[in-house]
Amino acid sequence: MVVAVRNTLSEVYPATADSVTHARTWAAEFAAWSGADSETVEAVKLAVSEAVTNVVLHAYGDAPGELQLTLAVAAHELWALVADNGRGHQSAPLKPGLGLGLALIADACETFVITERSGGGTELRMRFPLPRTR
C-alpha cells in the first residue's frame, strides 16, 4: 500500500528480500522528485537499502513481519524513516552479517537516529539535505 500526501510518501512492505529493491526504487524516485541531486539520490538509495536489509535480516527471525518506509520533505531536508515491529535493535542478531550496514548508513546521510519503538521494534530516522533552490 502506498500513501502519498503532498511532500510525504509512506509504504508498508513485507519484511522479505524483494522489499529491499522496491523500497530502494521508491526512495530514489521520491528523492529525485524532491529535487535531490544525483549524489543525494544515490545516498538515499544506499541508506534505505541498508536499513530495509537490516529489518529483513534481523527484525523478525523466521516469523513473518512488516516494515514501514516513510519519506518526507521539510525545510530543505529529506527525511527517511524505516520502522518495524520486530525484536528491537538491542537484541543479538539472528543471522550473521558483515556489520557494515549502520556504518554505510551513517556515511550516506547527514544524520541518523536509531530508537526502540514503544510498542516494540526499531525505528531508524535518516536526514539528507536538499538544495535550497526548490
C-alpha positions as CSV (number, residue, x, y, z in Angstrom):
1,M,0.0,0.0,0.0
2,V,1.4,3.4,-1.0
3,V,0.1,6.6,0.6
4,A,1.3,9.9,-0.8
5,V,0.3,13.2,0.7
6,R,2.0,16.4,-0.6
7,N,5.6,16.0,0.4
8,T,5.3,12.7,2.1
9,L,5.3,9.1,0.9
10,S,4.5,6.1,3.2
11,E,4.5,2.5,2.2
12,V,4.3,-0.8,4.1
13,Y,6.2,-3.8,2.8
14,P,6.6,-7.4,4.0
15,A,9.9,-8.0,5.6
16,T,11.3,-10.0,2.7
17,A,14.3,-9.7,0.4
18,D,12.1,-8.5,-2.5
19,S,11.1,-5.5,-0.5
20,V,14.7,-4.1,-0.5
21,T,14.5,-3.5,-4.2
22,H,11.0,-2.0,-4.1
23,A,11.9,0.3,-1.1
24,R,15.1,1.5,-2.8
25,T,13.3,2.3,-6.0
26,W,10.5,4.3,-4.3
27,A,13.1,6.1,-2.2
28,A,15.2,7.1,-5.2
29,E,12.2,8.3,-7.2
30,F,10.9,10.3,-4.2
31,A,14.3,11.9,-3.6
32,A,14.7,12.8,-7.3
33,W,11.1,14.2,-7.3
34,S,12.0,16.2,-4.2
35,G,14.9,18.0,-6.0
36,A,17.8,16.0,-4.7
37,D,20.9,16.0,-6.8
38,S,22.2,12.7,-8.2
39,E,24.7,12.2,-5.4
40,T,22.0,12.6,-2.8
41,V,19.7,10.3,-4.7
42,E,22.4,7.6,-4.6
43,A,22.9,8.2,-0.9
44,V,19.2,7.8,-0.2
45,K,19.1,4.6,-2.2
46,L,22.1,3.2,-0.3
47,A,20.9,4.2,3.2
48,V,17.3,3.0,2.6
49,S,18.6,-0.3,1.1
50,E,20.8,-0.9,4.2
51,A,18.0,0.0,6.7
52,V,15.5,-2.3,5.0
53,T,18.0,-5.1,4.7
54,N,18.6,-4.9,8.4
55,V,14.9,-5.3,9.0
56,V,14.7,-8.3,6.7
57,L,17.7,-10.0,8.3
58,H,17.3,-9.2,11.9
59,A,13.8,-7.9,13.0
60,Y,11.6,-11.0,12.8
61,G,13.8,-14.1,12.5
62,D,11.8,-16.7,10.6
63,A,8.5,-15.2,11.6
64,P,6.6,-13.0,9.1
65,G,6.6,-9.3,9.6
66,E,6.3,-5.9,8.0
67,L,8.3,-2.7,7.7
68,Q,7.2,0.8,7.0
69,L,9.1,3.2,4.8
70,T,8.1,6.9,5.2
71,L,9.8,9.6,3.2
72,A,9.1,13.3,3.8
73,V,10.4,16.7,2.8
74,A,10.5,19.5,5.3
75,A,12.6,22.7,5.4
76,H,15.0,21.7,2.6
77,E,15.6,18.3,4.1
78,L,14.5,14.8,3.0
79,W,13.7,12.5,5.9
80,A,13.6,8.7,5.5
81,L,12.1,6.6,8.3
82,V,12.3,2.8,8.3
83,A,10.4,1.2,11.1
84,D,9.5,-2.4,12.1
85,N,7.6,-4.1,15.0
86,G,10.3,-6.8,15.4
87,R,12.8,-7.7,18.2
88,G,14.4,-4.4,18.5
89,H,18.0,-3.4,17.6
90,Q,19.4,-4.2,21.0
91,S,18.7,-7.9,20.5
92,A,21.5,-10.2,19.4
93,P,21.5,-10.7,15.6
94,L,19.7,-13.8,14.4
95,K,21.7,-14.0,11.2
96,P,25.3,-13.1,10.8
97,G,26.2,-10.1,8.6
98,L,29.3,-8.1,7.9
99,G,28.3,-5.5,10.4
100,L,28.8,-2.6,7.9
101,G,25.2,-1.6,7.4
102,L,25.0,1.1,10.1
103,A,28.4,2.5,9.1
104,L,27.2,2.8,5.5
105,I,24.0,4.5,6.6
106,A,26.0,6.9,8.8
107,D,28.3,7.8,5.9
108,A,25.4,8.2,3.4
109,C,23.2,10.6,5.3
110,E,23.8,13.8,7.2
111,T,22.4,12.4,10.5
112,F,20.6,9.3,11.6
113,V,19.0,8.1,14.8
114,I,18.1,4.6,15.9
115,T,15.4,4.2,18.5
116,E,13.4,1.5,20.1
117,R,9.7,1.9,19.4
118,S,7.4,2.0,22.4
119,G,5.3,-0.9,21.1
120,G,8.3,-3.0,20.2
121,G,10.6,-2.9,17.2
122,T,13.1,-0.4,15.9
123,E,12.9,2.9,14.1
124,L,15.7,4.4,12.0
125,R,15.4,8.1,11.0
126,M,17.8,9.4,8.3
127,R,18.2,13.1,7.2
128,F,19.5,14.2,3.8
129,P,20.0,17.9,2.8
130,L,18.2,19.2,-0.3
131,P,19.2,22.2,-2.4
132,R,17.6,25.5,-1.3
133,T,16.7,26.4,-4.8
134,R,13.4,24.4,-4.6
